[in-house]
Amino acid sequence: MPPQYGPRRARIAFSDSAAKQLENLTSEAEIHALDRALVVLSVDPDVGEPIPGDTAGPQLRQYTDDVERVRVLYFVTALRTVVVVAYIEV
């Protein structure tokens, strides 16, 4: 029987400002909380809520995990293969 794979995950990329925020995370708890949120986004990029705004560019979305206390602003590329993280709150 051939192995069965789950759905393909989107790749996570960071904007320059989100990468700087990522560098400032110091505690294991913050890193773990963010990691869990990023896994959720990679599996289902549509899980976040759309943020109203300009329709000229990609749709900015917000994912909030109240249990882990994480908020991520992001957009998804046209082919839905990359989630670009624009802002992180942990």
DSSP file (Angstrom, degrees, kcal/mol; ACC not computed):
  #  RESIDUE AA STRUCTURE BP1 BP2  ACC     N-H-->O    O-->H-N    N-H-->O    O-->H-N    TCO  KAPPA ALPHA  PHI   PSI    X-CA   Y-CA   Z-CA
    1    1 A M              0   0    0      0, 0.0     3,-0.1     0, 0.0     0, 0.0   0.000 360.0 360.0 360.0 127.1    0.0    0.0    0.0
    2    2 A P        -     0   0    0      0, 0.0     2,-0.0     0, 0.0     0, 0.0  -0.373 360.0 -97.8 -69.1 148.0    1.5    3.4   -1.0
    3    3 A P        -     0   0    0      0, 0.0     2,-0.5     0, 0.0     0, 0.0  -0.363  34.7-135.1 -64.8 144.3    2.0    5.9    1.8
    4    4 A Q        -     0   0    0     -3,-0.1     2,-0.3    -2,-0.0     0, 0.0  -0.893  17.7-157.7-105.2 128.9   -0.7    8.5    2.0
    5    5 A Y        -     0   0    0     -2,-0.5     3,-0.1     1,-0.1     0, 0.0  -0.759  14.6-121.6-104.2 150.0    0.3   12.1    2.5
    6    6 A G        -     0   0    0     -2,-0.3    -1,-0.1     1,-0.2     3,-0.1  -0.104  54.3 -58.2 -75.2-177.9   -1.8   14.9    4.0
    7    7 A P        -     0   0    0      0, 0.0    -1,-0.2     0, 0.0     2,-0.2  -0.283  65.9 -95.6 -62.8 149.8   -2.6   18.1    2.1
    8    8 A R        -     0   0    0     -3,-0.1     2,-0.2     1,-0.1    -3,-0.0  -0.454  41.0-133.2 -68.1 134.4    0.3   20.1    0.9
    9    9 A R        -     0   0    0     -2,-0.2    34,-0.2    -3,-0.1     2,-0.2  -0.611  15.4-115.1 -89.7 149.2    1.3   22.9    3.3
   10   10 A A        -     0   0    0     32,-2.8    72,-0.3    -2,-0.2     2,-0.2  -0.540  32.8-114.3 -75.9 148.2    1.9   26.5    2.2
   11   11 A R  E     -a   82   0A   0     70,-3.4    72,-3.2    -2,-0.2     2,-0.5  -0.612  26.6-130.7 -81.3 144.8    5.5   27.7    2.7
   12   12 A I  E     +a   83   0A   0     -2,-0.2     2,-0.3    70,-0.2    72,-0.2  -0.849  28.3 175.5-100.6 131.0    5.9   30.5    5.3
   13   13 A A  E     -a   84   0A   0     70,-2.8    72,-3.3    -2,-0.5     2,-0.4  -0.925  18.3-138.4-128.6 156.9    7.9   33.7    4.4
   14   14 A F  E     -a   85   0A   0     -2,-0.3    72,-0.2    70,-0.2    70,-0.1  -0.932  10.3-129.5-120.2 139.1    8.4   36.8    6.4
   15   15 A S     >  -     0   0    0     70,-2.9     4,-2.4    -2,-0.4     5,-0.2  -0.310  41.0-100.1 -69.1 167.9    8.4   40.5    5.4
   16   16 A D  H  > S+     0   0    0      1,-0.2     4,-1.8     2,-0.2     5,-0.1   0.911 124.4  47.8 -59.0 -43.1   11.5   42.5    6.5
   17   17 A S  H  > S+     0   0    0      1,-0.2     4,-1.9     2,-0.2    -1,-0.2   0.890 111.9  49.0 -68.7 -37.4    9.6   44.0    9.5
   18   18 A A  H  > S+     0   0    0     67,-0.3     4,-2.4     2,-0.2    -1,-0.2   0.869 108.1  55.1 -68.0 -35.3    8.2   40.6   10.6
   19   19 A A  H  X S+     0   0    0     -4,-2.4     4,-1.8     2,-0.2    -2,-0.2   0.889 107.7  49.5 -63.8 -38.5   11.7   39.1   10.4
   20   20 A K  H  X S+     0   0    0     -4,-1.8     4,-1.0     2,-0.2    -2,-0.2   0.897 110.4  50.1 -66.5 -39.6   13.0   41.8   12.7
   21   21 A Q  H >< S+     0   0    0     -4,-1.9     3,-0.5     1,-0.2     4,-0.4   0.901 108.4  53.7 -63.0 -39.3   10.1   41.1   15.1
   22   22 A L  H >< S+     0   0    0     -4,-2.4     3,-1.2     1,-0.2    -1,-0.2   0.884 103.7  55.4 -62.1 -40.2   11.1   37.4   14.9
   23   23 A E  H 3< S+     0   0    0     -4,-1.8    -1,-0.2     1,-0.2    -2,-0.2   0.781 102.9  57.7 -63.2 -27.0   14.7   38.2   15.9
   24   24 A N  T << S+     0   0    0     -4,-1.0     2,-0.4    -3,-0.5    -1,-0.2   0.535  78.1 106.6 -84.7  -6.5   13.4   40.0   19.0
   25   25 A L    <   +     0   0    0     -3,-1.2     3,-0.0    -4,-0.4    -3,-0.0  -0.607  38.6 164.1 -73.0 127.3   11.6   36.9   20.4
   26   26 A T        +     0   0    0     -2,-0.4     2,-0.2     0, 0.0    -1,-0.2   0.726  41.1  78.6-117.4 -32.1   13.6   35.6   23.3
   27   27 A S  S  > S-     0   0    0      1,-0.1     4,-2.1     4,-0.0     5,-0.2  -0.538  71.2-132.0 -88.4 149.6   11.6   33.2   25.3
   28   28 A E  H  > S+     0   0    0      1,-0.2     4,-2.8    -2,-0.2     5,-0.2   0.863 108.4  57.8 -60.8 -37.0   10.9   29.6   24.5
   29   29 A A  H  > S+     0   0    0      2,-0.2     4,-2.4     1,-0.2    -1,-0.2   0.910 106.9  46.8 -63.2 -42.8    7.2   30.1   25.2
   30   30 A E  H  > S+     0   0    0      2,-0.2     4,-2.5     1,-0.2     5,-0.2   0.923 114.0  47.6 -64.0 -44.7    6.9   33.0   22.7
   31   31 A I  H  X S+     0   0    0     -4,-2.1     4,-2.4     1,-0.2    -2,-0.2   0.911 113.1  48.4 -64.0 -42.5    8.7   30.9   20.0
   32   32 A H  H  X S+     0   0    0     -4,-2.8     4,-2.2     2,-0.2    -1,-0.2   0.914 111.5  49.8 -63.7 -43.4    6.6   27.9   20.7
   33   33 A A  H  X S+     0   0    0     -4,-2.4     4,-1.8     1,-0.2    -2,-0.2   0.921 113.1  45.9 -62.9 -44.5    3.4   29.9   20.5
   34   34 A L  H  X S+     0   0    0     -4,-2.5     4,-2.5     1,-0.2    -1,-0.2   0.907 109.7  55.1 -65.6 -41.1    4.4   31.5   17.2
   35   35 A D  H  X S+     0   0    0     -4,-2.4     4,-2.0     1,-0.2    -1,-0.2   0.909 107.0  50.1 -58.2 -43.8    5.4   28.2   15.8
   36   36 A R  H  X S+     0   0    0     -4,-2.2     4,-1.9     1,-0.2    -1,-0.2   0.904 110.9  49.2 -62.1 -41.5    2.0   26.7   16.5
   37   37 A A  H  X S+     0   0    0     -4,-1.8     4,-2.1     1,-0.2    -2,-0.2   0.897 109.7  51.5 -65.1 -40.2    0.3   29.6   14.9
   38   38 A L  H  X S+     0   0    0     -4,-2.5     4,-2.2     1,-0.2    -1,-0.2   0.851 106.9  53.4 -67.6 -33.9    2.5   29.3   11.8
   39   39 A V  H  X S+     0   0    0     -4,-2.0     4,-1.9     2,-0.2    -1,-0.2   0.922 108.0  50.9 -64.3 -43.3    1.7   25.6   11.5
   40   40 A V  H  X S+     0   0    0     -4,-1.9     4,-2.4     1,-0.2    -2,-0.2   0.930 112.0  47.2 -58.7 -45.7   -2.0   26.5   11.5
   41   41 A L  H  < S+     0   0    0     -4,-2.1    -1,-0.2     1,-0.2    -2,-0.2   0.859 109.7  52.8 -66.3 -35.7   -1.5   29.1    8.8
   42   42 A S  H  < S+     0   0    0     -4,-2.2   -32,-2.8     1,-0.2    -1,-0.2   0.844 113.7  43.1 -69.9 -31.4    0.6   26.7    6.6
   43   43 A V  H  < S+     0   0    0     -4,-1.9    -2,-0.2     1,-0.2    -1,-0.2   0.887 134.4  14.2 -78.9 -40.9   -2.1   24.0    6.8
   44   44 A D    ><  -     0   0    0     -4,-2.4     3,-1.9    -5,-0.2    -1,-0.2  -0.736  61.9-179.7-138.8  86.6   -5.1   26.4    6.2
   45   45 A P  G >  S+     0   0    0      0, 0.0     3,-0.5     0, 0.0    -1,-0.1   0.683  82.5  62.2 -62.2 -17.0   -4.2   29.9    4.9
   46   46 A D  G 3  S+     0   0    0      1,-0.2    -5,-0.1    -5,-0.0    30,-0.0   0.403  74.2  96.3 -88.0   3.8   -7.8   30.9    4.9
   47   47 A V  G <   +     0   0    0     -3,-1.9    -1,-0.2    -7,-0.2    -6,-0.1   0.804  69.9  79.1 -66.1 -29.8   -8.2   30.4    8.7
   48   48 A G  S <  S-     0   0    0     -3,-0.5    15,-0.3    -4,-0.2    25,-0.0  -0.245  87.5-105.0 -76.8 166.6   -7.7   34.1    9.4
   49   49 A E  E     -B   62   0A   0     13,-2.8    13,-2.5     1,-0.1     2,-0.1  -0.735  35.1-112.0 -91.5 138.0  -10.2   36.9    9.1
   50   50 A P  E     -B   61   0A   0      0, 0.0    11,-0.3     0, 0.0    -1,-0.1  -0.425  24.7-137.5 -65.5 142.3   -9.9   39.3    6.2
   51   51 A I        -     0   0    0      9,-2.9     9,-0.4    -2,-0.1    22,-0.0  -0.911  23.8-119.1-101.3 123.2   -9.0   42.8    7.1
   52   52 A P        +     0   0    0      0, 0.0     2,-0.3     0, 0.0     3,-0.0  -0.289  64.0  95.6 -61.5 144.5  -11.0   45.4    5.2
   53   53 A G        -     0   0    0      0, 0.0     2,-0.1     0, 0.0     6,-0.0  -0.977  69.0  -3.7 169.6-156.6   -8.9   47.8    3.1
   54   54 A D        -     0   0    0     -2,-0.3     3,-0.3     1,-0.1     0, 0.0  -0.374  43.4-157.7 -65.7 135.3   -7.6   48.4   -0.3
   55   55 A T  S    S+     0   0    0      1,-0.2    -1,-0.1    -2,-0.1     4,-0.1   0.335  73.8  90.9 -96.3   6.5   -8.3   45.8   -2.9
   56   56 A A  S    S+     0   0    0      2,-0.1    -1,-0.2     0, 0.0     3,-0.1   0.857  92.2  31.9 -71.4 -34.4   -5.4   46.7   -5.2
   57   57 A G  S    S-     0   0    0     -3,-0.3     3,-0.1     1,-0.2     2,-0.0  -0.284 111.7 -49.3-107.3-166.8   -3.0   44.3   -3.6
   58   58 A P        -     0   0    0      0, 0.0     2,-0.5     0, 0.0    -1,-0.2  -0.322  68.0 -95.2 -64.8 151.1   -3.2   40.9   -1.9
   59   59 A Q        -     0   0    0     17,-0.2    17,-0.5    -4,-0.1     2,-0.3  -0.561  37.4-138.1 -71.4 117.4   -5.9   40.6    0.8
   60   60 A L        -     0   0    0     -2,-0.5    -9,-2.9    -9,-0.4     2,-0.3  -0.608  25.3-169.7 -77.0 135.6   -4.4   41.2    4.2
   61   61 A R  E     -BC  50  74A   0     13,-3.5    13,-2.4    -2,-0.3     2,-0.4  -0.851  14.3-143.8-126.0 160.6   -5.7   38.7    6.8
   62   62 A Q  E     -BC  49  73A   0    -13,-2.5   -13,-2.8    -2,-0.3     2,-0.5  -0.993   9.0-169.5-127.9 128.5   -5.4   38.4   10.6
   63   63 A Y  E     - C   0  72A   0      9,-2.8     9,-2.8    -2,-0.4     2,-0.4  -0.980   8.4-174.7-116.4 127.2   -5.1   35.2   12.6
   64   64 A T  E     - C   0  71A   0     -2,-0.5     2,-0.7     7,-0.2     7,-0.2  -0.984  13.1-166.6-124.3 128.1   -5.5   35.4   16.3
   65   65 A D  E  >> - C   0  70A   0      5,-2.8     5,-1.9    -2,-0.4     4,-1.3  -0.929   3.9-172.7-111.0 104.5   -4.9   32.5   18.7
   66   66 A D  T  45S+     0   0    0     -2,-0.7    -1,-0.1     3,-0.2     5,-0.0   0.780  82.5  54.6 -70.9 -27.0   -6.4   33.6   22.1
   67   67 A V  T  45S+     0   0    0      1,-0.2    -1,-0.2     3,-0.1    -2,-0.0   0.948 119.6  30.8 -70.5 -49.0   -5.1   30.5   23.9
   68   68 A E  T  45S-     0   0    0      2,-0.1    -2,-0.2   -35,-0.1    -1,-0.2   0.549 106.4-128.0 -85.6  -8.7   -1.4   31.0   22.9
   69   69 A R  T  <5 +     0   0    0     -4,-1.3     2,-0.4     1,-0.2    -3,-0.2   0.956  58.0 142.9  58.5  55.6   -1.9   34.8   22.8
   70   70 A V  E   < -C   65   0A   0     -5,-1.9    -5,-2.8   -37,-0.1     2,-0.4  -0.971  31.7-171.4-126.3 140.0   -0.5   35.2   19.3
   71   71 A R  E     -CD  64  89A   0     18,-2.5    18,-2.4    -2,-0.4     2,-0.4  -0.998   6.8-176.3-131.4 129.4   -1.7   37.6   16.5
   72   72 A V  E     -CD  63  88A   0     -9,-2.8    -9,-2.8    -2,-0.4     2,-0.5  -0.991  12.8-158.9-129.2 127.2   -0.3   37.3   12.9
   73   73 A L  E     +CD  62  87A   0     14,-2.2    13,-2.9    -2,-0.4    14,-1.6  -0.901  34.7 146.2-100.5 134.0   -1.1   39.6   10.0
   74   74 A Y  E     -CD  61  85A   0    -13,-2.4   -13,-3.5    -2,-0.5     2,-0.3  -0.951  36.6-142.0-156.2 168.2   -0.4   38.0    6.7
   75   75 A F  E     - D   0  84A   0      9,-1.9     9,-3.0    -2,-0.3     2,-0.4  -0.959  19.1-131.0-137.1 161.0   -1.4   37.6    3.1
   76   76 A V  E     - D   0  83A   0    -17,-0.5     7,-0.2    -2,-0.3   -17,-0.2  -0.896  24.4-116.1-114.4 138.4   -1.4   34.6    0.8
   77   77 A T    >   -     0   0    0      5,-2.5     3,-1.9    -2,-0.4     5,-0.1  -0.212  35.6 -99.8 -69.0 165.3    0.1   34.4   -2.7
   78   78 A A  T 3  S+     0   0    0      1,-0.3    -1,-0.1     2,-0.1    -2,-0.0   0.835 123.9  46.4 -57.9 -38.4   -2.1   33.9   -5.7
   79   79 A L  T 3  S-     0   0    0      3,-0.0    -1,-0.3     1,-0.0    -2,-0.1   0.428 107.9-125.9 -86.9   2.7   -1.3   30.2   -6.1
   80   80 A R  S <  S+     0   0    0     -3,-1.9    -2,-0.1     2,-0.2     3,-0.1   0.743  80.7 113.4  63.3  25.8   -1.9   29.7   -2.3
   81   81 A T        +     0   0    0      1,-0.2   -70,-3.4   -71,-0.1     2,-0.4   0.594  69.3  47.9-101.8 -13.8    1.6   28.1   -1.9
   82   82 A V  E     -a   11   0A   0    -72,-0.3    -5,-2.5    -5,-0.1     2,-0.6  -0.994  60.5-159.0-133.1 132.4    3.2   30.9    0.2
   83   83 A V  E     -aD  12  76A   0    -72,-3.2   -70,-2.8    -2,-0.4     2,-0.7  -0.952  15.4-155.1-104.5 120.6    1.9   32.7    3.3
   84   84 A V  E     -aD  13  75A   0     -9,-3.0    -9,-1.9    -2,-0.6     2,-0.5  -0.874   7.1-147.3-101.6 113.9    3.8   36.0    3.8
   85   85 A V  E     +aD  14  74A   0    -72,-3.3   -70,-2.9    -2,-0.7   -67,-0.3  -0.682  21.2 174.4 -82.9 125.8    3.8   37.1    7.4
   86   86 A A  E     +     0   0A   0    -13,-2.9     2,-0.3    -2,-0.5   -12,-0.2   0.716  64.0  12.1-102.6 -27.5    3.7   40.9    7.7
   87   87 A Y  E     - D   0  73A   0    -14,-1.6   -14,-2.2   -69,-0.1     2,-0.4  -0.993  59.4-161.0-156.0 143.6    3.4   41.5   11.4
   88   88 A I  E     - D   0  72A   0     -2,-0.3     2,-0.4   -16,-0.2   -16,-0.2  -0.990   5.8-176.7-131.4 136.1    3.7   39.4   14.6
   89   89 A E  E       D   0  71A   0    -18,-2.4   -18,-2.5    -2,-0.4    -2,-0.0  -0.989 360.0 360.0-127.8 123.7    2.4   40.0   18.2
   90   90 A V              0   0    0     -2,-0.4    -1,-0.1   -20,-0.2   -57,-0.1   0.305 360.0 360.0-128.9 360.0    3.3   37.4   20.8
